[in-house]
Amino acid sequence: MKREEIFEYVKKQYGTVPEYLWNSSPESAILRHKNGKWYAAILRVEKSKLGLKEEGTVDIINVKCEPDMVGLLTQTYGFLPGYHMNKKYWITMSLDGSVSEAKILDFLDMSYDLIDGKKY
């Protein structure tokens, strides 16, 4: 799934538009809940910073997750501990095709609901 597809989805689903906060990383965006809190961050990072052996960069999405799911998920291909986030509550998914579009959208929805304070 590509970042543009995620941006289209969240605009339709939640009325959210990406915010670009960092001059040093102009392609990196956050998605903010209507309550002001972040529910996702989409970043382009060096694969080596994620502990991956390949060279180059990859787009990733960070989403909030139920803490009891994090350990299991991070053992699954395409899922990593939250990059630059609290690893107890956040996971990182690679946007290189290793995680299905359906799973990305499911976790994005769960993150939005968790930030809203709803029990998932």
Backbone hydrogen bonds in HBPLUS format (Angstrom, degrees):
<---DONOR---> <-ACCEPTOR-->    atom                        ^
c    i                          cat <-CA-CA->   ^        H-A-AA   ^      H-
h    n   atom  resd res      DA  || num        DHA   H-A  angle D-A-AA Bond
n    s   type  num  typ     dist DA aas  dist angle  dist       angle   num
A0005-GLU N   A0002-LYS O   3.01 MM   3  5.38 125.3  2.32 106.5 120.0     1
A0006-ILE N   A0002-LYS O   3.18 MM   4  6.62 151.5  2.27 149.5 158.0     2
A0007-PHE N   A0003-ARG O   2.90 MM   4  6.22 160.0  1.94 154.7 160.2     3
A0008-GLU N   A0004-GLU O   2.98 MM   4  6.24 153.4  2.05 144.1 150.8     4
A0009-TYR N   A0005-GLU O   3.00 MM   4  6.20 160.7  2.04 145.4 150.6     5
A0010-VAL N   A0006-ILE O   2.95 MM   4  6.22 170.2  1.96 163.0 163.5     6
A0011-LYS N   A0007-PHE O   3.09 MM   4  6.12 146.4  2.21 140.4 149.3     7
A0012-LYS N   A0008-GLU O   3.13 MM   4  6.37 161.1  2.17 149.9 154.1     8
A0013-GLN N   A0009-TYR O   2.78 MM   4  5.92 167.9  1.80 158.0 162.3     9
A0014-TYR N   A0010-VAL O   2.83 MM   4  5.31 157.1  1.88 130.2 138.1    10
A0016-THR N   A0010-VAL O   3.23 MM   6  5.51 164.9  2.26 125.1 121.5    11
A0015-GLY N   A0011-LYS O   3.00 MM   4  4.28 132.3  2.23 108.1 117.7    12
A0019-GLU N   A0030-ILE O   2.99 MM  11  5.33 158.4  2.03 150.7 157.4    13
A0030-ILE N   A0019-GLU O   2.88 MM  11  5.33 153.8  1.95 146.1 154.1    14
A0025-SER N   A0022-TRP O   3.21 MM   3  5.23 150.8  2.30  98.6 107.2    15
A0028-SER N   A0025-SER O   2.98 MM   3  5.59 161.9  2.02 122.4 128.4    16
A0029-ALA N   A0042-ILE O   2.81 MM  13  5.23 158.9  1.86 153.8 159.4    17
A0042-ILE N   A0029-ALA O   2.73 MM  13  5.23 162.2  1.76 154.2 160.6    18
A0031-LEU N   A0040-ALA O   2.77 MM   9  5.09 160.0  1.81 150.9 147.9    19
A0039-TYR N   A0031-LEU O   2.88 MM   8  5.91 166.8  1.90 161.5 163.5    20
A0033-HIS N   A0037-LYS O   2.71 MM   4  5.41 166.3  1.72 169.9 165.5    21
A0036-GLY N   A0033-HIS O   2.86 MM   3  5.34 163.3  1.89 120.3 123.7    22
A0041-ALA N   A0062-ASN O   3.07 MM  21  5.08 145.2  2.20 133.1 141.0    23
A0062-ASN N   A0041-ALA O   2.78 MM  21  5.08 159.7  1.82 149.9 157.1    24
A0043-LEU N   A0060-ILE O   3.00 MM  17  5.39 149.2  2.09 139.7 149.4    25
A0060-ILE N   A0043-LEU O   2.80 MM  17  5.39 156.6  1.85 158.2 165.2    26
A0045-VAL N   A0058-VAL O   3.02 MM  13  5.66 163.1  2.05 154.7 151.6    27
A0058-VAL N   A0045-VAL O   2.90 MM  13  5.66 146.3  2.01 151.1 160.9    28
A0049-LYS N   A0046-GLU O   2.99 MM   3  5.47 138.3  2.17 110.3 121.1    29
A0047-LYS N   A0056-GLY O   2.88 MM   9  5.97 172.2  1.89 155.9 156.3    30
A0050-LEU N   A0047-LYS O   2.96 MM   3  5.31 148.5  2.07 108.4 118.3    31
A0052-LEU N   A0047-LYS O   3.07 MM   5  5.23 156.7  2.13 146.9 139.9    32
A0051-GLY N   A0048-SER O   3.07 MM   3  5.01 159.5  2.11 102.1 107.8    33
A0095-LEU N   A0059-ASP O   2.84 MM  36  5.36 164.6  1.87 154.0 149.3    34
A0061-ILE N   A0093-MET O   2.90 MM  32  5.34 154.2  1.96 150.9 159.4    35
A0093-MET N   A0061-ILE O   2.85 MM  32  5.34 160.9  1.89 151.8 157.7    36
A0063-VAL N   A0091-ILE O   2.99 MM  28  5.68 156.1  2.05 156.1 163.9    37
A0091-ILE N   A0063-VAL O   2.96 MM  28  5.68 160.3  2.00 163.2 167.2    38
A0065-CYS N   A0089-TYR O   2.61 MM  24  5.35 155.2  1.66 163.1 162.9    39
A0069-MET N   A0066-GLU O   2.91 MM   3  5.49 160.2  1.95 122.7 129.3    40
A0070-VAL N   A0067-PRO O   3.34 MM   3  5.41 141.5  2.50 100.2 109.9    41
A0073-LEU N   A0069-MET O   2.99 MM   4  6.11 168.7  2.00 162.2 166.0    42
A0074-THR N   A0070-VAL O   2.95 MM   4  6.08 161.9  1.98 159.8 163.5    43
A0075-GLN N   A0072-LEU O   3.12 MM   3  5.46 157.1  2.17 108.3 115.3    44
A0076-THR N   A0073-LEU O   2.82 MM   3  5.23 162.0  1.86 119.0 123.4    45
A0079-PHE N   A0076-THR O   3.08 MM   3  5.67 162.5  2.11 140.3 142.6    46
A0094-SER N   A0078-GLY O   3.01 MM  16  5.36 157.4  2.07 151.2 157.6    47
A0080-LEU N   A0092-THR O   2.76 MM  12  4.93 153.4  1.83 149.1 154.1    48
A0092-THR N   A0080-LEU O   2.82 MM  12  4.93 167.7  1.83 147.5 147.1    49
A0082-GLY N   A0090-TRP O   3.03 MM   8  4.66 131.9  2.26 136.6 122.5    50
A0089-TYR N   A0086-ASN O   3.10 MM   3  5.77 142.9  2.25 115.7 124.0    51
A0090-TRP N   A0086-ASN O   2.94 MM   4  5.85 141.1  2.09 157.6 169.6    52
A0104-ILE N   A0100-SER O   3.01 MM   4  6.32 165.4  2.03 155.7 159.9    53
A0105-LEU N   A0101-GLU O   2.95 MM   4  6.18 167.0  1.97 156.5 159.4    54
A0106-ASP N   A0102-ALA O   2.90 MM   4  6.07 153.0  1.97 144.6 152.8    55
A0107-PHE N   A0103-LYS O   2.91 MM   4  6.11 166.0  1.93 156.7 159.2    56
A0108-LEU N   A0104-ILE O   2.89 MM   4  6.05 147.3  2.00 144.5 154.7    57
A0109-ASP N   A0105-LEU O   2.90 MM   4  6.08 158.5  1.95 147.1 152.1    58
A0110-MET N   A0106-ASP O   2.92 MM   4  6.19 155.9  1.98 145.1 152.4    59
A0111-SER N   A0107-PHE O   2.90 MM   4  6.02 157.8  1.94 142.4 148.5    60
A0112-TYR N   A0108-LEU O   3.00 MM   4  6.27 158.8  2.05 147.4 152.8    61
A0113-ASP N   A0109-ASP O   2.99 MM   4  6.26 161.8  2.02 150.8 155.3    62
A0114-LEU N   A0110-MET O   2.82 MM   4  6.08 156.1  1.88 153.0 160.0    63
A0115-ILE N   A0111-SER O   2.95 MM   4  6.14 159.0  2.00 152.9 157.9    64
A0116-ASP N   A0112-TYR O   3.03 MM   4  6.22 137.7  2.22 137.6 149.5    65
A0118-LYS N   A0113-ASP O   3.06 MM   5  5.41 138.6  2.23 165.9 158.4    66
A0117-GLY N   A0114-LEU O   3.04 MM   3  5.11 148.9  2.14  98.0 107.7    67
